[in-house]
Amino acid sequence: MFESNNISGGPETPGSKPGVTKSTIPGLRPDDSDDVRITVQSLEDEIKKQSHVPAYSNSRSRRNRRKEESSGKYLWISVFGVAILYLGALGFQITRQRSASHEVTPPPSIPVLATAIQSDGGVSESVLPVESGLELPNDVPASTVRIADVIADLKKSRQLLDDGRRLARERKAGMAEDKLQEAVKLAPYQGLILIELGRVLMEEKRWADARDVLIRAIMADPDSASARMMLAKVFVNLRQLDEALAMARWILESEPYSEDAHQIAADAYTQLEEHDNAIQHWQRLVALNSNNHVAENNLGAAYLKSGKLNQAIRTFENVIRNEPGNSQAYYYLALAFIAKNEPELAAGVLVRASDRFGLPFVFSWSHGAEFDSVRGVALFQRHFNELIMPRTE
């Protein structure tokens, strides 16, 4: 009655649905039993699946490419982040090193003047030689100091300072030094103690030791005018003229009317034969004290040595007018006329000087070669004849 829908030709069983065997479906294993039935829904699903394989593969490829691109981006972002972290760490390290380099450290036992003063006024950067064996206490770590001990040491050092000053006034320099050295050990950075010790060493003419102590005093108290002045004088005595000039200039920055500082500068420039520079300081000394005829004579001598003869003559005549008994002014005035090629005027100065100071004294000036032109002047020969004749016999 019914036509068979059995594609395989096999008998139909009651309740079964018409279908196909697994062997007839592409992609299914043929070794499975043919009596296993595949439903239409399963077949449709399988066909759809197979028909969508290319699209599925393309979609997966795109996803893979996107993943690869994302991975590349993440890699570069990671590299950039690591670089930023490295630069940050490097900058932090540099900052720490700079901070450490600016930490204040206590001065060394025998410091160098250049680093102590350079920021305040042109001190020479030459390293000063340490010529003395003076022992000064080394630095003590602050963490090991008890405040009670510090107070006790300061009190004792002050008493030792008073004792040292008293002994120095009594001209007991050795004992004064011992007291002050002990005080320095207790209070290494007390400027007053170091200054007094430097003063005692200067009185003993121990210039190198005094220099070392006074440098330390200035480092302890840079504003101490007395320490600056004493150190400048020490440099003059040590013939360290550049350092003496540097100290004098530093003093004059804060005390432009300091006669001592101008004197040190003028002396140093004179010894260096820088007469034009010396003139400036001699002029200031004369302006500050019109009765300072020693400075005025030195000003005239600086004019003479720099070839400013008219200014030299006016300066010496002014000294003679204000201080007639100044023999040095007569002597240099005669030299100024000789330098100006006016030996007759020079002879007249010698005659005037002999009336005040005596023939033998003034005649002794003329023994030098610089007076050759004067000895032939008639006025000179007439006036000093009685002294000249024995020399010609």
Summary of the structure (lengths in Angstrom):
residues: 393
radius of gyration: 52.4
end to end distance: 189.3
largest distance: 189.3
contacts: 1086
relative contact order: 0.04
helix: 71%
strand: 1%
